[in-house]
Amino acid sequence: MLQTNTAGTSDYEQAIAEAKAAIIAKMTLSVGKDPGYATDRDWFVATALAARDRVTHRFLGGKRASKADGKKRVYYLSLEFLIGRQLTDVLYNFELYDIFRAALGDLGVDIERVREAEPDAALGNGGLGRLAACFMESMATLGIPAYGYGIRYDHGLFRQVIKDGWQQEFPETWLENGTPWEFLRSDVTYDIRFGGSVETKTVNNVPRFIWHPSEVVHAVAYDTPIVGWRGSNVNPLRLWSARAADPIALSLFNKGDHVGALSDQARSAAISKVLYPSDETAAGQELRLRQEYFFVSASLQDLINRHIRIYGDLYSLPDRAAIQLNDTHPAVAIAEMMRILLDDHNLRWDEAWRITSSTFSYTNHTLLPEALETWPLPLFERLLPRHLQIIYFINNLHLEATKKNFPNEPELLSSVSIIDERDGRRLRMGQLAFIGSHTINGVSALHTDLMKETTFRDLNRVYPGRIQNKTNGITFRRWLQQSNPGLTKLLCEVCGEEVLDKPELIKRLEEHADDPALQQRIAKIKRANKVVLCKIVTDRLGFRVEADSLFDVQIKRQHEYKRQLLNLLETVALYDAIRSNPTADWAPRVKIFAGKAAASYVAAKLIIKLANDIAKTVNNDPSVQGKLKVVFLPNYNVSLAEKIIPAADLSEQISTAGMEASGTGNMKLALNGALTIGTLDGANIEIKDNVGDDNIFIFGLTAAEVEERKRAGAPTATDNIAASPMLRQVLDAIGGGVFSPDDPNRFKPIIDGLRSQDRYMLTDDFDSYWAAQRRVDELWNQPEKWTRAAIVNIANMAWFSSDRTIAEYAEQIWKVPV
Ligand code: AZC
């Protein structure tokens, strides 16, 4: 029975009664169901709508406030926002979680089930997209007025199914039944134009360029409110959905061509259909460029409209708006902004360039050459002819200035040019983003240094001082408070409740690192989290793992540079070693892998198959029972990460040094008390600096050594393999079909790749990785010492809060007050 708001009930009871009434009202009036017949999904929708009402008041209040006091706004442009589930986030940040849990409980509904009924918003691929989500939350928390701008994909990152050990991709359908979080803003719709030609006219001796596009698509806004901690502030994530300007060609339809009549609609809607359409084909590449321009153009039109509405003209844009380009995906914004200023607002070039280049800044997330975006000129010209003209002009001015400043270095020009003349002419989006931005940042100290020395070495000489470092961070609300409530409770007890607002207070935990009582409590919390994960393994894979084993996890996108393969080689070596010496003091281990490979990435998909084949062999071998298990958990996403991370003992961060820009999983895991085994790469280095050398397992070549070996060309993989009998045995076993008796040659390409080229230098690092893993065993076998190290890790991770990162962006790049 519903409680009524009668005198005498406590505030808490009253809040529960109100929440209950709100949920029931939504169930009846919005979902349209009798609670007696409601499914878990119905409960989710009703609960989310009830929570959203609270958010909305704050949301509209915040919008009014920042409009009124003329604050500078941040616009975060990103092709990816990997936000995951939102219910707990919203309830938690609004401090309504306990109230809603009790309210649902009174109604006979378990909030955990409701939570599970929410599909993950998987509008991103990996670290870059998750970073954007953490940043949105931190900007709201710090009260920075901000808009996130991206694409409302109908289908997020594919759903991964493992069939006979192979990855299969299926469409992900988070929007199938709509989402209760968003608001459709049909009044916020913009024309996005493509193709056609450019006419040149001279008006009063001034050339004017008139773009006659051949195609128009509509971009429609959907806003999702992003709630900051303690509901302090709510910012919109504005995602664009594509619609045809003409929904149906009625004349064709009436002539009987029912499919043809809808083809324009299908072509337009394709733009926001799927995240990362394969760009293997020319059509796929074109769609990708259409996506990028689509969301950039809509976002710029939107923010410019807003600016003009409030401030009258565009001269003050840099004082009122900071636009952050999350990687190069939105880099075409530089040209689009220039086009709008020049062609739509008739500004002079110099003025337009001043406004543009003092408004934009750009974050680089990778130095891997194959991941740096370039577009074939003919494709770009066909789709965006006016933009190409503008880019040529930007490039000319930039090259002229460079020539003047570096008169004796003609070779500099080809390296800093936006146009790559080698191998067919291509547009280099990294160059465009750099030239058009006032600040460019890397995402860890090492990555930023390498940017200056490698990819952007020459541009850094031409525009010195533009590159800054902003080491990534993670939101503690999701990655500690929500995903690890047990640890959070302990931290509040030991470090004080204020720890929820001031993460630096976690440091107080270290004072108790040697206290056996605290150690036991930490170990107990970890074990409880592991039991939850054990159940997930059993439910999804049908076998058991023991919570007392060391949970050794590698969870991230499947990519050769991240070296899941190195971990697998070590797994096989360990398997061999345990079998040949079964009585030795092996630390019982569960190797846990999860991650998706891009659909067209054949080599990474074969490594997934290898992981599954090794798992099958090892898990069915009685001689290693109780000592080694291998788990590949399918369909890695934010929600699964929230379960694995609090349960991890060991965090694998083993990329070839110099290749992982930062990593953020490494931060989440260490914050939850996992010890890192890793190379001196990305933010691992800063984690090491914070937790101390004794509390992390570092191995392998440094980035400088990797470079040096590559330059010197020695020792080769052949030498490395010859020098390591253990490695040889592992390679022979895998290459000889020990794990693939049904197809002995299956993994030959992997092994041949290692023997010949070994681009990611696994053979260079194998022995030192093996040795580091044995140091892991040794520490694991001394549980007090292990837990002590875990405590020191937790206590020293405060600096990795994305609130710190965002405060740095705000002060040093965006110049907005915090
Ligand atoms: C990732 C980097 O690989 C990772 O090291 C970093 O932590 C993360 O960005 C956030 O900065 N990059 C991507 O996810 N994607 C691309 C295209 O770089």
Residues whose N, C-alpha, C, O or C-beta is under 5 A from the ligand:
A	BS01	AZC	G126 G127 L128 L131 H365 T366 A371 V443 E660 A661 S662 G663 T664
